[in-house]
Amino acid sequence: HVAIGKASFDDNKLYENFVALMEAIRKARPSGAKGSYIRKITMTSTMGPGIKVDPLAAQNLDTKE
């Protein structure tokens, strides 16, 4: 569980924080890990419903978008 921002953040800031989080997770992956390292991603507000995010698409995000 990781917070990437607050509801008051604009879309670009949340996106940048999410990209930075995904990059940190990729770098933290142990070299001996086999298969898919990230199996499931769900984003939600504190009391809101969860929204599933495609893990493969999230790992291929780029800050240039």
PDB file of N, CA, C and O in Angstrom:
ATOM      1  N   HIS A   1       0.842  -1.165   0.000  1.00  0.00           N
ATOM      2  CA  HIS A   1       0.000   0.000   0.000  1.00  0.00           C
ATOM      3  C   HIS A   1       0.890   1.231   0.000  1.00  0.00           C
ATOM      4  O   HIS A   1       1.762   1.392   0.854  1.00  0.00           O
ATOM      5  N   VAL A   2       0.648   2.098  -0.981  1.00  0.00           N
ATOM      6  CA  VAL A   2       1.463   3.299  -1.106  1.00  0.00           C
ATOM      7  C   VAL A   2       0.569   4.457  -1.525  1.00  0.00           C
ATOM      8  O   VAL A   2      -0.241   4.317  -2.441  1.00  0.00           O
ATOM      9  N   ALA A   3       0.706   5.577  -0.874  1.00  0.00           N
ATOM     10  CA  ALA A   3      -0.020   6.792  -1.273  1.00  0.00           C
ATOM     11  C   ALA A   3       0.775   7.505  -2.357  1.00  0.00           C
ATOM     12  O   ALA A   3       1.990   7.668  -2.237  1.00  0.00           O
ATOM     13  N   ILE A   4       0.085   7.931  -3.421  1.00  0.00           N
ATOM     14  CA  ILE A   4       0.774   8.670  -4.483  1.00  0.00           C
ATOM     15  C   ILE A   4       0.354  10.128  -4.518  1.00  0.00           C
ATOM     16  O   ILE A   4       0.866  10.903  -5.325  1.00  0.00           O
ATOM     17  N   GLY A   5      -0.569  10.506  -3.653  1.00  0.00           N
ATOM     18  CA  GLY A   5      -0.983  11.904  -3.612  1.00  0.00           C
ATOM     19  C   GLY A   5      -2.277  12.080  -2.854  1.00  0.00           C
ATOM     20  O   GLY A   5      -2.769  11.165  -2.193  1.00  0.00           O
ATOM     21  N   LYS A   6      -2.814  13.274  -2.967  1.00  0.00           N
ATOM     22  CA  LYS A   6      -4.074  13.621  -2.319  1.00  0.00           C
ATOM     23  C   LYS A   6      -5.096  13.967  -3.396  1.00  0.00           C
ATOM     24  O   LYS A   6      -4.735  14.228  -4.544  1.00  0.00           O
ATOM     25  N   ALA A   7      -6.351  13.968  -3.025  1.00  0.00           N
ATOM     26  CA  ALA A   7      -7.422  14.287  -3.975  1.00  0.00           C
ATOM     27  C   ALA A   7      -7.276  15.706  -4.523  1.00  0.00           C
ATOM     28  O   ALA A   7      -7.774  16.003  -5.609  1.00  0.00           O
ATOM     29  N   SER A   8      -6.610  16.566  -3.796  1.00  0.00           N
ATOM     30  CA  SER A   8      -6.438  17.947  -4.247  1.00  0.00           C
ATOM     31  C   SER A   8      -5.341  18.093  -5.312  1.00  0.00           C
ATOM     32  O   SER A   8      -5.233  19.154  -5.926  1.00  0.00           O
ATOM     33  N   PHE A   9      -4.534  17.062  -5.542  1.00  0.00           N
ATOM     34  CA  PHE A   9      -3.480  17.124  -6.549  1.00  0.00           C
ATOM     35  C   PHE A   9      -4.092  17.148  -7.940  1.00  0.00           C
ATOM     36  O   PHE A   9      -5.138  16.540  -8.169  1.00  0.00           O
ATOM     37  N   ASP A  10      -3.449  17.845  -8.869  1.00  0.00           N
ATOM     38  CA  ASP A  10      -3.942  17.820 -10.246  1.00  0.00           C
ATOM     39  C   ASP A  10      -3.528  16.520 -10.929  1.00  0.00           C
ATOM     40  O   ASP A  10      -2.690  15.779 -10.415  1.00  0.00           O
ATOM     41  N   ASP A  11      -4.120  16.251 -12.086  1.00  0.00           N
ATOM     42  CA  ASP A  11      -3.896  14.992 -12.793  1.00  0.00           C
ATOM     43  C   ASP A  11      -2.428  14.746 -13.119  1.00  0.00           C
ATOM     44  O   ASP A  11      -1.932  13.629 -12.973  1.00  0.00           O
ATOM     45  N   ASN A  12      -1.734  15.797 -13.561  1.00  0.00           N
ATOM     46  CA  ASN A  12      -0.332  15.639 -13.946  1.00  0.00           C
ATOM     47  C   ASN A  12       0.544  15.233 -12.763  1.00  0.00           C
ATOM     48  O   ASN A  12       1.434  14.394 -12.905  1.00  0.00           O
ATOM     49  N   LYS A  13       0.294  15.821 -11.611  1.00  0.00           N
ATOM     50  CA  LYS A  13       1.097  15.509 -10.422  1.00  0.00           C
ATOM     51  C   LYS A  13       0.855  14.063  -9.980  1.00  0.00           C
ATOM     52  O   LYS A  13       1.803  13.359  -9.634  1.00  0.00           O
ATOM     53  N   LEU A  14      -0.404  13.615  -9.988  1.00  0.00           N
ATOM     54  CA  LEU A  14      -0.700  12.227  -9.638  1.00  0.00           C
ATOM     55  C   LEU A  14      -0.037  11.266 -10.620  1.00  0.00           C
ATOM     56  O   LEU A  14       0.508  10.238 -10.221  1.00  0.00           O
ATOM     57  N   TYR A  15      -0.087  11.609 -11.908  1.00  0.00           N
ATOM     58  CA  TYR A  15       0.535  10.777 -12.936  1.00  0.00           C
ATOM     59  C   TYR A  15       2.042  10.682 -12.707  1.00  0.00           C
ATOM     60  O   TYR A  15       2.608   9.589 -12.746  1.00  0.00           O
ATOM     61  N   GLU A  16       2.691  11.820 -12.469  1.00  0.00           N
ATOM     62  CA  GLU A  16       4.134  11.831 -12.227  1.00  0.00           C
ATOM     63  C   GLU A  16       4.501  11.000 -11.000  1.00  0.00           C
ATOM     64  O   GLU A  16       5.496  10.276 -11.015  1.00  0.00           O
ATOM     65  N   ASN A  17       3.705  11.101  -9.944  1.00  0.00           N
ATOM     66  CA  ASN A  17       3.970  10.324  -8.729  1.00  0.00           C
ATOM     67  C   ASN A  17       3.795   8.833  -8.992  1.00  0.00           C
ATOM     68  O   ASN A  17       4.571   8.022  -8.486  1.00  0.00           O
ATOM     69  N   PHE A  18       2.787   8.463  -9.778  1.00  0.00           N
ATOM     70  CA  PHE A  18       2.558   7.052 -10.094  1.00  0.00           C
ATOM     71  C   PHE A  18       3.696   6.499 -10.951  1.00  0.00           C
ATOM     72  O   PHE A  18       4.148   5.375 -10.731  1.00  0.00           O
ATOM     73  N   VAL A  19       4.157   7.278 -11.917  1.00  0.00           N
ATOM     74  CA  VAL A  19       5.287   6.851 -12.754  1.00  0.00           C
ATOM     75  C   VAL A  19       6.539   6.677 -11.901  1.00  0.00           C
ATOM     76  O   VAL A  19       7.283   5.715 -12.089  1.00  0.00           O
ATOM     77  N   ALA A  20       6.778   7.587 -10.973  1.00  0.00           N
ATOM     78  CA  ALA A  20       7.939   7.483 -10.088  1.00  0.00           C
ATOM     79  C   ALA A  20       7.835   6.246  -9.197  1.00  0.00           C
ATOM     80  O   ALA A  20       8.837   5.575  -8.949  1.00  0.00           O
ATOM     81  N   LEU A  21       6.635   5.941  -8.715  1.00  0.00           N
ATOM     82  CA  LEU A  21       6.424   4.747  -7.907  1.00  0.00           C
ATOM     83  C   LEU A  21       6.712   3.492  -8.712  1.00  0.00           C
ATOM     84  O   LEU A  21       7.398   2.592  -8.227  1.00  0.00           O
ATOM     85  N   MET A  22       6.198   3.417  -9.936  1.00  0.00           N
ATOM     86  CA  MET A  22       6.424   2.241 -10.766  1.00  0.00           C
ATOM     87  C   MET A  22       7.910   2.066 -11.084  1.00  0.00           C
ATOM     88  O   MET A  22       8.408   0.941 -11.137  1.00  0.00           O
ATOM     89  N   GLU A  23       8.607   3.167 -11.294  1.00  0.00           N
ATOM     90  CA  GLU A  23      10.047   3.102 -11.563  1.00  0.00           C
ATOM     91  C   GLU A  23      10.798   2.589 -10.328  1.00  0.00           C
ATOM     92  O   GLU A  23      11.726   1.790 -10.458  1.00  0.00           O
ATOM     93  N   ALA A  24      10.409   3.036  -9.150  1.00  0.00           N
ATOM     94  CA  ALA A  24      11.049   2.579  -7.914  1.00  0.00           C
ATOM     95  C   ALA A  24      10.801   1.091  -7.684  1.00  0.00           C
ATOM     96  O   ALA A  24      11.690   0.372  -7.228  1.00  0.00           O
ATOM     97  N   ILE A  25       9.599   0.635  -7.997  1.00  0.00           N
ATOM     98  CA  ILE A  25       9.291  -0.792  -7.840  1.00  0.00           C
ATOM     99  C   ILE A  25      10.107  -1.615  -8.828  1.00  0.00           C
ATOM    100  O   ILE A  25      10.628  -2.673  -8.472  1.00  0.00           O
ATOM    101  N   ARG A  26      10.223  -1.140 -10.062  1.00  0.00           N
ATOM    102  CA  ARG A  26      11.040  -1.859 -11.066  1.00  0.00           C
ATOM    103  C   ARG A  26      12.492  -1.965 -10.613  1.00  0.00           C
ATOM    104  O   ARG A  26      13.112  -3.017 -10.767  1.00  0.00           O
ATOM    105  N   LYS A  27      13.036  -0.890 -10.059  1.00  0.00           N
ATOM    106  CA  LYS A  27      14.430  -0.895  -9.614  1.00  0.00           C
ATOM    107  C   LYS A  27      14.639  -1.784  -8.389  1.00  0.00           C
ATOM    108  O   LYS A  27      15.731  -2.315  -8.187  1.00  0.00           O
ATOM    109  N   ALA A  28      13.598  -1.949  -7.571  1.00  0.00           N
ATOM    110  CA  ALA A  28      13.712  -2.739  -6.349  1.00  0.00           C
ATOM    111  C   ALA A  28      13.520  -4.234  -6.592  1.00  0.00           C
ATOM    112  O   ALA A  28      13.690  -5.035  -5.673  1.00  0.00           O
ATOM    113  N   ARG A  29      13.173  -4.613  -7.803  1.00  0.00           N
ATOM    114  CA  ARG A  29      12.943  -6.027  -8.106  1.00  0.00           C
ATOM    115  C   ARG A  29      14.238  -6.817  -7.929  1.00  0.00           C
ATOM    116  O   ARG A  29      15.266  -6.454  -8.500  1.00  0.00           O
ATOM    117  N   PRO A  30      14.198  -7.890  -7.146  1.00  0.00           N
ATOM    118  CA  PRO A  30      15.394  -8.725  -6.971  1.00  0.00           C
ATOM    119  C   PRO A  30      15.796  -9.377  -8.296  1.00  0.00           C
ATOM    120  O   PRO A  30      14.939  -9.731  -9.105  1.00  0.00           O
ATOM    121  N   SER A  31      17.073  -9.530  -8.506  1.00  0.00           N
ATOM    122  CA  SER A  31      17.553 -10.111  -9.765  1.00  0.00           C
ATOM    123  C   SER A  31      17.128 -11.564  -9.923  1.00  0.00           C
ATOM    124  O   SER A  31      17.030 -12.054 -11.048  1.00  0.00           O
ATOM    125  N   GLY A  32      16.877 -12.252  -8.834  1.00  0.00           N
ATOM    126  CA  GLY A  32      16.477 -13.652  -8.900  1.00  0.00           C
ATOM    127  C   GLY A  32      14.983 -13.864  -9.083  1.00  0.00           C
ATOM    128  O   GLY A  32      14.534 -15.005  -9.199  1.00  0.00           O
ATOM    129  N   ALA A  33      14.206 -12.790  -9.111  1.00  0.00           N
ATOM    130  CA  ALA A  33      12.751 -12.925  -9.257  1.00  0.00           C
ATOM    131  C   ALA A  33      12.412 -13.376 -10.667  1.00  0.00           C
ATOM    132  O   ALA A  33      12.886 -12.804 -11.648  1.00  0.00           O
ATOM    133  N   LYS A  34      11.585 -14.410 -10.756  1.00  0.00           N
ATOM    134  CA  LYS A  34      11.175 -14.930 -12.062  1.00  0.00           C
ATOM    135  C   LYS A  34       9.698 -14.642 -12.283  1.00  0.00           C
ATOM    136  O   LYS A  34       8.939 -14.492 -11.325  1.00  0.00           O
ATOM    137  N   GLY A  35       9.296 -14.566 -13.529  1.00  0.00           N
ATOM    138  CA  GLY A  35       7.895 -14.333 -13.852  1.00  0.00           C
ATOM    139  C   GLY A  35       7.500 -12.883 -13.655  1.00  0.00           C
ATOM    140  O   GLY A  35       8.349 -11.995 -13.584  1.00  0.00           O
ATOM    141  N   SER A  36       6.210 -12.660 -13.569  1.00  0.00           N
ATOM    142  CA  SER A  36       5.716 -11.290 -13.403  1.00  0.00           C
ATOM    143  C   SER A  36       5.889 -10.869 -11.943  1.00  0.00           C
ATOM    144  O   SER A  36       5.415 -11.547 -11.032  1.00  0.00           O
ATOM    145  N   TYR A  37       6.562  -9.757 -11.736  1.00  0.00           N
ATOM    146  CA  TYR A  37       6.858  -9.263 -10.393  1.00  0.00           C
ATOM    147  C   TYR A  37       5.647  -8.535  -9.813  1.00  0.00           C
ATOM    148  O   TYR A  37       5.358  -8.647  -8.621  1.00  0.00           O
ATOM    149  N   ILE A  38       4.950  -7.799 -10.654  1.00  0.00           N
ATOM    150  CA  ILE A  38       3.751  -7.074 -10.219  1.00  0.00           C
ATOM    151  C   ILE A  38       2.551  -7.810 -10.800  1.00  0.00           C
ATOM    152  O   ILE A  38       2.386  -7.877 -12.018  1.00  0.00           O
ATOM    153  N   ARG A  39       1.729  -8.351  -9.940  1.00  0.00           N
ATOM    154  CA  ARG A  39       0.586  -9.147 -10.401  1.00  0.00           C
ATOM    155  C   ARG A  39      -0.701  -8.349 -10.486  1.00  0.00           C
ATOM    156  O   ARG A  39      -1.534  -8.601 -11.357  1.00  0.00           O
ATOM    157  N   LYS A  40      -0.870  -7.377  -9.576  1.00  0.00           N
ATOM    158  CA  LYS A  40      -2.137  -6.656  -9.531  1.00  0.00           C
ATOM    159  C   LYS A  40      -1.898  -5.248  -9.012  1.00  0.00           C
ATOM    160  O   LYS A  40      -1.107  -5.043  -8.091  1.00  0.00           O
ATOM    161  N   ILE A  41      -2.592  -4.269  -9.612  1.00  0.00           N
ATOM    162  CA  ILE A  41      -2.539  -2.885  -9.153  1.00  0.00           C
ATOM    163  C   ILE A  41      -3.975  -2.381  -9.051  1.00  0.00           C
ATOM    164  O   ILE A  41      -4.762  -2.526  -9.987  1.00  0.00           O
ATOM    165  N   THR A  42      -4.303  -1.796  -7.919  1.00  0.00           N
ATOM    166  CA  THR A  42      -5.618  -1.204  -7.724  1.00  0.00           C
ATOM    167  C   THR A  42      -5.424   0.186  -7.140  1.00  0.00           C
ATOM    168  O   THR A  42      -4.696   0.359  -6.162  1.00  0.00           O
ATOM    169  N   MET A  43      -6.076   1.177  -7.738  1.00  0.00           N
ATOM    170  CA  MET A  43      -6.005   2.549  -7.226  1.00  0.00           C
ATOM    171  C   MET A  43      -7.342   2.889  -6.603  1.00  0.00           C
ATOM    172  O   MET A  43      -8.396   2.497  -7.104  1.00  0.00           O
ATOM    173  N   THR A  44      -7.287   3.629  -5.497  1.00  0.00           N
ATOM    174  CA  THR A  44      -8.504   4.016  -4.803  1.00  0.00           C
ATOM    175  C   THR A  44      -8.258   5.259  -3.957  1.00  0.00           C
ATOM    176  O   THR A  44      -7.126   5.563  -3.581  1.00  0.00           O
ATOM    177  N   SER A  45      -9.333   5.959  -3.672  1.00  0.00           N
ATOM    178  CA  SER A  45      -9.244   7.022  -2.672  1.00  0.00           C
ATOM    179  C   SER A  45      -9.434   6.353  -1.309  1.00  0.00           C
ATOM    180  O   SER A  45      -9.657   5.144  -1.241  1.00  0.00           O
ATOM    181  N   THR A  46      -9.349   7.108  -0.252  1.00  0.00           N
ATOM    182  CA  THR A  46      -9.422   6.520   1.082  1.00  0.00           C
ATOM    183  C   THR A  46     -10.704   5.726   1.303  1.00  0.00           C
ATOM    184  O   THR A  46     -10.652   4.609   1.818  1.00  0.00           O
ATOM    185  N   MET A  47     -11.829   6.269   0.930  1.00  0.00           N
ATOM    186  CA  MET A  47     -13.103   5.603   1.164  1.00  0.00           C
ATOM    187  C   MET A  47     -13.822   5.255  -0.136  1.00  0.00           C
ATOM    188  O   MET A  47     -15.000   4.898  -0.107  1.00  0.00           O
ATOM    189  N   GLY A  48     -13.146   5.351  -1.261  1.00  0.00           N
ATOM    190  CA  GLY A  48     -13.789   5.103  -2.547  1.00  0.00           C
ATOM    191  C   GLY A  48     -13.594   3.686  -3.026  1.00  0.00           C
ATOM    192  O   GLY A  48     -12.843   2.915  -2.429  1.00  0.00           O
ATOM    193  N   PRO A  49     -14.276   3.341  -4.112  1.00  0.00           N
ATOM    194  CA  PRO A  49     -14.116   2.005  -4.689  1.00  0.00           C
ATOM    195  C   PRO A  49     -12.758   1.871  -5.379  1.00  0.00           C
ATOM    196  O   PRO A  49     -12.193   2.858  -5.850  1.00  0.00           O
ATOM    197  N   GLY A  50     -12.245   0.653  -5.434  1.00  0.00           N
ATOM    198  CA  GLY A  50     -10.972   0.400  -6.091  1.00  0.00           C
ATOM    199  C   GLY A  50     -11.148   0.296  -7.600  1.00  0.00           C
ATOM    200  O   GLY A  50     -12.153  -0.228  -8.081  1.00  0.00           O
ATOM    201  N   ILE A  51     -10.170   0.794  -8.340  1.00  0.00           N
ATOM    202  CA  ILE A  51     -10.171   0.718  -9.799  1.00  0.00           C
ATOM    203  C   ILE A  51      -8.944  -0.086 -10.198  1.00  0.00           C
ATOM    204  O   ILE A  51      -7.818   0.266  -9.845  1.00  0.00           O
ATOM    205  N   LYS A  52      -9.168  -1.170 -10.939  1.00  0.00           N
ATOM    206  CA  LYS A  52      -8.060  -2.021 -11.357  1.00  0.00           C
ATOM    207  C   LYS A  52      -7.265  -1.342 -12.470  1.00  0.00           C
ATOM    208  O   LYS A  52      -7.832  -0.713 -13.363  1.00  0.00           O
ATOM    209  N   VAL A  53      -5.942  -1.481 -12.398  1.00  0.00           N
ATOM    210  CA  VAL A  53      -5.018  -0.930 -13.383  1.00  0.00           C
ATOM    211  C   VAL A  53      -4.264  -2.091 -13.999  1.00  0.00           C
ATOM    212  O   VAL A  53      -3.825  -2.995 -13.288  1.00  0.00           O
ATOM    213  N   ASP A  54      -4.108  -2.077 -15.318  1.00  0.00           N
ATOM    214  CA  ASP A  54      -3.368  -3.123 -16.005  1.00  0.00           C
ATOM    215  C   ASP A  54      -1.894  -3.040 -15.606  1.00  0.00           C
ATOM    216  O   ASP A  54      -1.248  -2.031 -15.888  1.00  0.00           O
ATOM    217  N   PRO A  55      -1.341  -4.078 -14.956  1.00  0.00           N
ATOM    218  CA  PRO A  55       0.050  -4.016 -14.497  1.00  0.00           C
ATOM    219  C   PRO A  55       1.053  -3.867 -15.636  1.00  0.00           C
ATOM    220  O   PRO A  55       2.056  -3.171 -15.482  1.00  0.00           O
ATOM    221  N   LEU A  56       0.805  -4.499 -16.761  1.00  0.00           N
ATOM    222  CA  LEU A  56       1.739  -4.390 -17.887  1.00  0.00           C
ATOM    223  C   LEU A  56       1.754  -2.966 -18.452  1.00  0.00           C
ATOM    224  O   LEU A  56       2.820  -2.435 -18.764  1.00  0.00           O
ATOM    225  N   ALA A  57       0.592  -2.356 -18.583  1.00  0.00           N
ATOM    226  CA  ALA A  57       0.529  -0.994 -19.067  1.00  0.00           C
ATOM    227  C   ALA A  57       1.170  -0.036 -18.073  1.00  0.00           C
ATOM    228  O   ALA A  57       1.850   0.908 -18.477  1.00  0.00           O
ATOM    229  N   ALA A  58       0.964  -0.265 -16.782  1.00  0.00           N
ATOM    230  CA  ALA A  58       1.527   0.614 -15.754  1.00  0.00           C
ATOM    231  C   ALA A  58       3.057   0.529 -15.741  1.00  0.00           C
ATOM    232  O   ALA A  58       3.720   1.524 -15.452  1.00  0.00           O
ATOM    233  N   GLN A  59       3.619  -0.623 -16.043  1.00  0.00           N
ATOM    234  CA  GLN A  59       5.072  -0.768 -16.051  1.00  0.00           C
ATOM    235  C   GLN A  59       5.709  -0.112 -17.258  1.00  0.00           C
ATOM    236  O   GLN A  59       6.907   0.168 -17.252  1.00  0.00           O
ATOM    237  N   ASN A  60       4.916   0.138 -18.299  1.00  0.00           N
ATOM    238  CA  ASN A  60       5.449   0.754 -19.521  1.00  0.00           C
ATOM    239  C   ASN A  60       5.170   2.236 -19.604  1.00  0.00           C
ATOM    240  O   ASN A  60       5.349   2.827 -20.669  1.00  0.00           O
ATOM    241  N   LEU A  61       4.737   2.865 -18.516  1.00  0.00           N
ATOM    242  CA  LEU A  61       4.467   4.297 -18.513  1.00  0.00           C
ATOM    243  C   LEU A  61       5.761   5.073 -18.673  1.00  0.00           C
ATOM    244  O   LEU A  61       6.834   4.626 -18.268  1.00  0.00           O
ATOM    245  N   ASP A  62       5.633   6.234 -19.267  1.00  0.00           N
ATOM    246  CA  ASP A  62       6.794   7.082 -19.498  1.00  0.00           C
ATOM    247  C   ASP A  62       6.449   8.495 -19.059  1.00  0.00           C
ATOM    248  O   ASP A  62       5.312   8.931 -19.239  1.00  0.00           O
ATOM    249  N   THR A  63       7.384   9.207 -18.500  1.00  0.00           N
ATOM    250  CA  THR A  63       7.143  10.577 -18.031  1.00  0.00           C
ATOM    251  C   THR A  63       6.948  11.548 -19.180  1.00  0.00           C
ATOM    252  O   THR A  63       6.529  12.681 -18.944  1.00  0.00           O
ATOM    253  N   LYS A  64       7.232  11.159 -20.403  1.00  0.00           N
ATOM    254  CA  LYS A  64       7.113  12.056 -21.564  1.00  0.00           C
ATOM    255  C   LYS A  64       5.671  12.234 -22.006  1.00  0.00           C
ATOM    256  O   LYS A  64       5.388  13.147 -22.782  1.00  0.00           O
ATOM    257  N   GLU A  65       4.746  11.396 -21.542  1.00  0.00           N
ATOM    258  CA  GLU A  65       3.353  11.488 -22.004  1.00  0.00           C
ATOM    259  C   GLU A  65       2.649  12.675 -21.429  1.00  0.00           C
ATOM    260  O   GLU A  65       1.473  12.895 -21.719  1.00  0.00           O
TER     261      GLU A  65
END
